[in-house]
């Protein structure tokens, strides 16, 4: 397998990425003068209105916070011109948000030759736990507009001249501690709350449901979105009630809790699933996911282009063993082979194609490529097979998968032992290779965020920050999200799925925040629920 290496000069996030807006400097300095800072030096968000706290139920409070404000003279839209990945690539099909200085200068010069007045701006990263502060790349932008309509009109001119691009709202570049933010904080004091923290999904893992529907079905007091989802199913390690029902992205962050949330920890996790049959054994590549599709990468071997975690990237593997449990629903059909195991581990069928139903309490093992040859050679109808699930924490210690154990892998980690701690490279939120568009858009720029943690008093914290809503709430970059969680008192904290998936609701009040999708709340793969 060919691997690509990550250059520190082409790495991670924003935090005040844009530098050049001319004008007199005010006191305090205008947003344009705010310089990138490491997370330890990030300024706290400043409240712009008194917090509003309500009681959801005994031991559960909900506080809505307003931070920052809109700066009418500075909060502007702009035209963001895309760059080609290759330095000499065609401009008419360019699709990267930023790149090396030389490429940005080439695009800027080409724009000037067409009568535009572009500016080239540096995007820098903060320091993460595993990545020093550095230059991520350079962007090319045109104009500053009070309304998006002005930026859209000039974008049309830019495209007509043979370039590509989009519109951007500058306060959403990330790291602006003065930008408006709406933050919703739910705290659960288990000394008074007699219920429990739990995870939930729809009738099957293979399918999505809205948070409010899942809450209603479970009779839940409150809930929040949890894991990201791909191919209509959740992605990442998922251990529910001691059963491993979701594939691990090896080495990514997750939460482990027991006692209904009373014991809560953020850590990184790896999993090993072993199939034994006829005196032979082999490692199973995944659990309850489409064979060959390794979303977020971080698989167990043979994956391309990388075996390292890479968030929102689909790696592939033509030779896999994937286990399906009853939670999945109807397994996918296709070429390859499969074995059907009943609840006792007896092999009831071996098939030369895939798609058999999972028997009650049993499982199916689907195989593709060379793994299909192995399966057909070692499993026989009437024989027995055993599957062993093991999960290991960051120290390599095996996690006891008791009926009271739940692990939900999302990430990245935000706060560990009371300190801001984001493993940007280890968690795969910095993209390998020259195209850092994902890193810029997902890690650096402001987005809606959902987070979970534990505060200094041992209370559970569930936090949603609205975003992508110009002038109302811009959202946060990852480093700023970590800083906010620490500011709110977190001792441990982890990022959940975000963007349009970010949603918080209570049984009494419905949806608490303003989801960024124009259609409202999304259907989700998994959720976190407070059950009475």
KAHU-V232759 format. One record per residue. RES is the residue in one letter. SS is DSSP state (h for helix, s for strand, l for the rest). Layout:
BEGIN
<<RES | SS> <RES | SS>>
END
This chain:
BEGIN
<<X | l> <X | l> <X | l> <X | l> <X | l> <X | l> <X | l> <X | h> <X | h> <X | h> <X | l> <X | l> <X | l> <X | l> <X | l> <X | l> <X | l> <X | l> <X | l> <X | l> <X | l> <X | l> <X | l> <X | l> <X | l> <X | l> <X | l> <X | l> <X | l> <X | l> <X | h> <X | h> <X | h> <X | l> <X | l> <X | l> <X | l> <X | l> <X | h> <X | h> <X | h> <X | l> <X | l> <X | l> <X | l> <X | l> <X | s> <X | s> <X | s> <X | s> <X | s> <X | s> <X | s> <X | s> <X | s> <X | s> <X | s> <X | l> <X | l> <X | s> <X | s> <X | s> <X | s> <X | s> <X | s> <X | s> <X | s> <X | l> <X | l> <X | l> <X | l> <X | l> <X | l> <X | l> <X | l> <X | l> <X | s> <X | s> <X | s> <X | s> <X | s> <X | l> <X | s> <X | l> <X | l> <X | l> <X | l> <X | l> <X | l> <X | l> <X | l> <X | l> <X | l> <X | l> <X | l> <X | s> <X | l> <X | l> <X | s> <X | l> <X | h> <X | h> <X | h> <X | h> <X | h> <X | h> <X | h> <X | h> <X | h> <X | h> <X | h> <X | h> <X | h> <X | l> <X | l> <X | l> <X | l> <X | s> <X | s> <X | s> <X | s> <X | s> <X | s> <X | s> <X | l> <X | l> <X | l> <X | s> <X | l> <X | l> <X | s> <X | l> <X | l> <X | l> <X | s> <X | s> <X | s> <X | s> <X | s> <X | s> <X | s> <X | s> <X | s> <X | s> <X | s> <X | l> <X | l> <X | h> <X | h> <X | h> <X | h> <X | h> <X | h> <X | h> <X | h> <X | h> <X | h> <X | h> <X | h> <X | h> <X | l> <X | l> <X | l> <X | l> <X | s> <X | s> <X | s> <X | s> <X | s> <X | h> <X | h> <X | h> <X | h> <X | l> <X | l> <X | l> <X | l> <X | l> <X | l> <X | l> <X | s> <X | s> <X | s> <X | s> <X | s> <X | s> <X | s> <X | s> <X | l> <X | l> <X | l> <X | l> <X | l> <X | l> <X | l> <X | s> <X | s> <X | s> <X | s> <X | s> <X | l> <X | l> <X | l> <X | l> <X | l> <X | l> <X | l> <X | l> <X | s> <X | s> <X | h> <X | h> <X | h> <X | h> <X | h> <X | h> <X | h> <X | h> <X | l> <X | s> <X | s> <X | s> <X | s> <X | s> <X | s> <X | l> <X | l> <X | l> <X | s> <X | s> <X | l> <X | l> <X | s> <X | s> <X | l> <X | l> <X | l> <X | s> <X | s> <X | s> <X | l> <X | l> <X | s> <X | s> <X | s> <X | s> <X | l> <X | l> <X | l> <X | l> <X | l> <X | s> <X | s> <X | s> <X | s> <X | s> <X | s> <X | s> <X | h> <X | h> <X | h> <X | l> <X | s> <X | s> <X | s> <X | s> <X | s> <X | s> <X | s> <X | s> <X | s> <X | s> <X | s> <X | s> <X | s> <X | s> <X | s> <X | l> <X | l> <X | s> <X | s> <X | s> <X | s> <X | s> <X | l> <X | s> <X | s> <X | l> <X | l> <X | l> <X | l> <X | l> <X | s> <X | s> <X | s> <X | s> <X | s> <X | l> <X | l> <X | l> <X | l> <X | l> <X | l> <X | s> <X | l> <X | l> <X | l> <X | l> <X | s> <X | s> <X | s> <X | s> <X | s> <X | s> <X | s> <X | s> <X | l> <X | l> <X | l> <X | l> <X | s> <X | s> <X | s> <X | s> <X | s> <X | l> <X | l> <X | l> <X | l> <X | l> <X | l> <X | l> <X | l> <X | s> <X | s> <X | s> <X | s> <X | s> <X | s> <X | s> <X | s> <X | l> <X | l> <X | l> <X | l> <X | s> <X | s> <X | s> <X | s> <X | s> <X | s> <X | s> <X | s> <X | s> <X | l> <X | l> <X | l> <X | l> <X | l> <X | l> <X | l> <X | l> <X | s> <X | s> <X | s> <X | s> <X | s> <X | l> <X | l> <X | h> <X | h> <X | h> <X | h> <X | h> <X | h> <X | h> <X | h> <X | h> <X | l> <X | l> <X | l> <X | l> <X | l> <X | s> <X | s> <X | s> <X | s> <X | s> <X | s> <X | s> <X | s> <X | s> <X | l> <X | l> <X | l> <X | l> <X | l> <X | s> <X | l> <X | l> <X | l> <X | l> <X | l> <X | l> <X | l> <X | s> <X | s> <X | s> <X | s> <X | l> <X | l> <X | l> <X | s> <X | s> <X | s> <X | s> <X | l> <X | l> <X | s> <X | s> <X | l> <X | l> <X | l> <X | l> <X | l> <X | l> <X | l> <X | l> <X | l> <X | l> <X | l> <X | l> <X | l> <X | l> <X | l> <X | l> <X | h> <X | h> <X | h> <X | h> <X | h> <X | h> <X | h> <X | h> <X | l> <X | l> <X | s> <X | l> <X | s> <X | s> <X | s> <X | s> <X | s> <X | s> <X | s> <X | l> <X | l> <X | l> <X | l> <X | s> <X | s> <X | s> <X | s> <X | s> <X | s> <X | l> <X | l> <X | l> <X | s> <X | l> <X | l> <X | l> <X | s> <X | l> <X | l> <X | s> <X | l> <X | h> <X | h> <X | h> <X | h> <X | h> <X | h> <X | h> <X | h> <X | h> <X | h> <X | l> <X | l> <X | s> <X | s> <X | s> <X | s> <X | s> <X | s> <X | l> <X | l> <X | l> <X | h> <X | h> <X | h> <X | l> <X | l> <X | s> <X | s> <X | s> <X | l> <X | l> <X | l> <X | s> <X | s> <X | l> <X | l> <X | l> <X | l> <X | l> <X | l> <X | l> <X | l> <X | l> <X | l> <X | l> <X | s> <X | s> <X | l> <X | l> <X | s> <X | s> <X | s> <X | s> <X | s> <X | l>>
END
